[in-house]
Amino acid sequence: MMRKLPRTFVEKPWGVDKIPKEFCHSSDEPVGEVWFTPPPELQELLVKFIFTSERLSVQVHPNDTQAHEMGVGVNGKSECWVIVDADPGATIAVGFKRRLDASQLREAALDGSIVDDLVWHEVRRGDAFYIPAGTVHAIGGGVSLIEVQQNSDSTFRLYDYGRPRELHLDQAIAVADPGPYPATLRSQMDAEAGELVNGPHFRLSYLHIVPDRPDRCAYTGSGLVIPFSGSISIGGEPFDRGDCAFVEDLAIASISGSGVVLIAAPNSPGAKAC
């Protein structure tokens, strides 16, 4: 069984005036995010599209234990960004150039030098960054991406370019890993198939679909399928970029068409990559 998930369009001052036409949505205000409502059968994962016209805040998320102890939610938030499109020279920040101690991190957040302490990675279509809880990060302007995450909004802001929003320095410093970002957590969708994330909470893979050759994902159980490019069908039912589908049993879902799909599933013992 496959069904498309409902979408919610979220207006943000840092969003874009026009989102891709496949979303069939117009607004007088900039749209920054498109959320897909998690199905009752799979509440632990959330998928978003994010569109930026300027830099977003420097922030960090707690892990499950920290979120519970701090009273900010049941779950923490680990996530993965997959770049859909990027302006020339567009960047995202993940991790620091050097390891900072707590006092250095606080001072950098207060005086704004944290922006220069971070590593800004130039990005292109198909890049993927797994961002475990505790990783300090920010999205630059001119980026469109798909975010697959734990279904949590536990966010602590360290710096926000003087915008009139609350910062959470004490909480952020308590949960941050203020060191370099491991290169092993960055990947690129440059093969026929591959796994982008194999974390404690979810797995995320990609699969190139070729005409006249239906493919199946080796994950078992329910999951989410997100078209990245092309025109795709599951069990003969079409869905396109701008959609996200809940699939009851990934092991028997026949995916056909031409393009690339992302496949997200909760991690469980014995799960296999596509």
Secondary structure, 3 states (H helix, E strand, C coil): CEEECCEEEEEEEEEECCCCHHHCCCCCCCEEEEEECCCHHHCCEEEEEEECCCCCCEEECCCHHHHHHHCCCCCCCCEEEEEEEECCCCEEEEEECCCCCHHHHHHHHHHCCHHHHEEEEECCCCEEEEECCCECEEECCCEEEEEEEECCCCCEEEECCCCCCCCCHHHHHHHCECCCCCHHHEEECCCCEEEEEECCCEEEEEEEEECCECECCCCCCCEEEEEEEEEEEECCEEEECCCCEEECCHHHCCEEEEEEEEEEEECCCCCCCC
